[in-house]
């Protein structure tokens, strides 16, 4: 489970995993960083697509499309949809 980064915690990896020991966390980080940059980018795209699917699945399908999109934005980005973007 990923948590907010605490100051100086796993500073060499850039992230903190609450249920993983520092040694295993470092091995996972090293394994990911050993991949080609393009592969890491594709992994990021895949994680983003999965996160989007999870958020969309949590929003009732019977709502008007504009309301679904507003809720998606607010859940995904954690802030209100700007007034200028509303229809």
Helices and strands as residue ranges (DSSP letters): E 2-3, E 16-17, H 22-33, H 37-57, H 65-77, G 83-85
